[in-house]
Amino acid sequence: MESNIVGFPNYSVTQEGKVFSRYAIKSSKVTDTWREVKPILCTATGYWLVTLCHEGVRKNKRIHRLMMEAFVPNPLGKKHVNHIDGNKQNNSLSNLEWATPQENSQHAVITGLTEKAFEATRKAIQQCDP
């Protein structure tokens, strides 16, 4: 199943996390043919991203968020998307859920993700100490 991306009428996303565009490669010309957009793994955050364009504006969008906005209702208006297994690269819809900032933080503590991030930061700081 595919769904158009809100605010970007020439793009769509699938339930598997594939993003498609009607723009010709390296062009602002809209075609009748859909092509897959190659995602980028952001090394700073660990999330898969795509760059979308509309009316001269380019935006980097996280694929997991596009999927949730397209396929999973959010009646409580929760602002975060949580990866249930803690793996930011696992964008399976069954691995994603809407969460409040507090729920997302609690999940990170429960799964040990916060501790891992703290340890990585601590090690990096220790390496910089003279």
N, C-alpha and C positions, 0 to 999 in steps of 0.2 A: 504494500500500500504506500502511496505517495501523498504528500500534502504540500501545498504552496506555503512559502515562508512569508509570514506577515511583514509588510513593509518592504519586501523584496519580491515583486511580482514575477520576475523572470528566473526565480529559483524555486526548487522544491527539495524536500528531504524525505527519505524513506524510513520505515520503522527499523531498518538495519543500520541507520546512520549514514547512508550515502546521500551526498548533496549533488544536485544536478542544476545546470545553468543553461539558459537559451542563448547566452552571449557567445559570439564567435571567439575563438582563442585569441587573446591579446588584442581585443577589439571591443568597442562599445556597441557594435552592431548586433541587434537581436535577430536570431534566426528561428526557423521552425523546428530545428533539431536540438534535442536535449543532449548535453554531454556531462560526464561526471566531473566534479570539481575535486582536485587533489587536496586532501586535508594536510595540515601542517601540525606536527607535534610541538607544542610550545614547551621548550625545555625549562623555562622559568616556573611554569605552573603545573606541567604534566598533563594538560588537557589537549585534546584534538580540536583544532580550529579550522575555519574556512574564512576567506575574505570574500565578502559580498559587496556588490556595487549597485547603487540606484541613484539616478539623477545626479551623477558626479560625486556622490558620497560613498566612500569605502569604509566598511566596518568589518572588524574581525569578530566572528561569532563562534562561541563554543558549541560543538556539535551536540553534546548531550542536552544542552538547553534548548536548541532548536527542535530536537526530537520531542522533548517533554511539552513544549509549547504547541507542537503540532498534533500530538497524539494522546496526551494525558490531561484530562480536565483538572483544574486547580480551583475547586469551589471555595476553599478556605483562603485563597490568595497568598499562599506561602511563597516566599521570594527566592529560596535556594533550591538547588537540585542536589540530592545526596546520592553518591554511589554506594549502594548497600554493601558491596564486598570490599569497599575501600580502595578499589583499583580505578583510578581516574581515567584509564584508557579503556575500560570495559564499558562501552556505551550500549550494551544490550538493554532494551526497554525494561526487561524483567529485573535489571540491576539498578534501575533509577527510581527515585521517589521525590516528591515535593517535600520540602522541609522548611521549618523556620530557622533563622540563624542559630537559635539556642539548640534546636534538635540536631542541626548539622554539627555543632561544636560538641554536643554530648556524644554523638555517634563517633566522632574522631577520638574522643577520650576512651570510650568503651572499646573500640577496635585497636587502640594503641597507635593510631596515626599521629596524634598530637605528640606523643612521646618520641616517635621516630623522627618527626620534623624537628623537635627540640634537640635531639641528639645530633642530627646532621648539622644544625646551626652551631651547636656547642663545639663540635669537632672543627668546623671551619674557622671559628673564632680562635680556638687553641692553635691552629696552624699559623695564624697571623701574629700571634704573640711573639715578641722577640725573645 
